[in-house]
Amino acid sequence: MPERPLGRPELDATPVEVAPRLLGTVLRHDDRAVRICEVEAYGGADDPASHAHRRRTDRNRSMFAGPGTLYVYFVYGMHWCANVVCGPDGTAGAVLLRGGQPLGDLDTMRLARPAARVDRDLCRGPARLCAALGIDGTFDGADLCDPSSPVVLVDDGWPPPQAVATGPRIGVRRAAERPWRFWISDDPHVSAVRPS
């Protein structure tokens, strides 16, 4: 089956609804590609762990864009993280891409992530995923549903995962207990496994 970019209607729902749907999809930047195996949902004003909890700012403005927008932010003064914006235009919500299986142009990914000793570690974790794919702040606001976009989210016909685990979010202080992290069970590319 040929690849097809995900459509906006598929992403026009709450982050908690969209997050498990993204498992098994492919994020592509030029020839580099990763099959998403781990994600984390973030809401807006109702989610104390969200960048959009208090208000719209220059940093989080892409979180308020329409479904299918790429929201990229800088964290800890050194790492980029990528999110798929979901829900209606003007309502903040996004799904953090936490991990995936490297699929395309592994040589370029290895050059971008020289600390990864094995290919399994190239995209294990949100910052590693962005580094391996070459995604930084210049891609913030990109349209993931547009086939001509430099970064696109596609369905390549891979069947939905048989088993999906859920658990608390990682790396946040507030509302971490919400079971809004989703991952493909037993996938070796998941960044960290905790009991579901």
N, C-alpha and C positions, 0 to 999 in steps of 0.2 A: 504494500500500500504506500503511495507517495505521501510525503510529509504535507501536512496542512497546518497553517497557523491557527492557533486557538481563536475562536470568535469572541467578540465582546460579550454576547449573551451568556457564554459559558462562565465568564468571570464576574457577571453582574449579580452577585449574591454576597452574603456576609463572609468575612474572612474565614470563619470556622467552617462554613459550607464549602468554600472554594479550596481551602488547604488540602484536604484529602484528594480532591479531584486533580491536583497538580502532580501527585505522585505517579511517576511513570512517563510524564511528559518530558520533552527535550528542550533545553535552553541552548540556543545556538548563537555564537558570535563568530561571524565569518566561517572558517572551517573548523573552529573549535566547538565542541558540543558536549553536553553532559545530560544524562538521564536523571531527573530529580528523584531522590529516594527519601528525603527528609525535609520537612517544612515546619513553620511555626506561625500561627495566626495572631494578628494584632488588630484591635479595633480602634476606635477613635476616642471620643470624650468619655465613654463608659469603661475604658481600659487604662488603669493607672500605669501599666507598663509600656503603653504606646507613646511614640513621639508626638502624636496628635492629641494627647490627653488634655492638655491645657488650651491650646489654640493653634491656629494656622500660623506658620512662620516661614521665613525664606528657606530654612533647612528642610521643613517637612511639606512644602507646597505640593510636591508631586503625589503625596498620599491622598490629597483631595481631588486629584484629577480623575478622569474616567477610568472604567475598568480596562485592564490591559496595559496600563502605563507602568513603566519601570521606575521604581523609587530606589535610588542608590544613595547611601549615606556613609559618612566617615566616622569611625569609632576608635577610641583609645589613641587618637592621634597617629594611627598607622595603618588601619585596615578599612577596606571598602566592603559593604554588605549590600546585597541586591534583594529587592522585594517586588512581588507582583501586586499591583494595586487592584482592588476588587470593590464591588458595590457601586452604587450610583455616583455620578459626577457630583462633587461638592460634599460628599460624605466620606470621611477618612476611614480607611481600612486597607490592610495589606498583608501579604503572606511572605515571610522571610524564607529565602531559599537556604537551607542549612547544609545540605549535602547531596552528592550525586555521583553517579558512575561516569567516568570519562569515556567518551565515545569517539570523538574525532580530533584529528591533529594532535595526537599525544606528544609528539616531539616538541611542538611549541608550548604545550602545557608543562612539559618537564623543564624546559628552559625558564619558564615563568615561575616555576616552583622547585628550585634546585634542592631545597631542604627535604622534599618528599623522597624517601628512600625507595618506596614502592608505589606503583601506579594507583593502588587502592587509596593512598593518602593524598592524591592530587587535589581532590575536591571534598574532603571530609571536614566540614565546618564552613560557615558562611564566608569568612574572609579568604580561606583557601580556594573556595569555589570561584570567587571573584578574581583572585589573582591568577588562577589557572586559565580562566576564560578571557582575561585581559579587560575586565569590566571595572571602570572607575567612575568618578563623579561626572565625567563628560557625557556619560550615557544616561544620567538622571533625566527622566521625562520621556525617554524613548518609547515608541509605540510597539509593544511586543506582538500586536496582532497584525501589523503591517508587514507583508512579505519583503518589502524593500528596506525595512528598518535594519540597522547594523546589528541589533540584538532582537531575536524573535523567539517566541515560545511556540513549539509545534507538537502536534500529535503525529507520531510516525507509525501508528497502527499497532504498537506494542500493547498487548492485552492488559487490562487493569490488574493491579497487584492482587494476589489471592488473599493475603493477610496484611492488615494495616494495624499497627500498634499506636496507642495514644498515651500521652503522659504530660507531666508538668513542663513548662517552658524552662529553658536553660539561660543563665547569664543575666537574668533580670531580678531586681530586688522586690518589686511590687507585683502582686498578682501572679507570682511565679507558679502558684499551685494550680492555676487553671489548666486543665488537660488539653491545651491547644497546640501541643506539639504532636505531629503525625509522622510516622515513618514506616517504610516497608519492612515488615518483620524479617529478621535474619539477613538483611542486606548488609554486606561487609563494608559498604561505603558510608553507612550512617556514622555521624560524628561521635555520638555517645549513646549507649543503650542503658536505659533505666527500666525498672519493672513497670508494666502498664497497669 
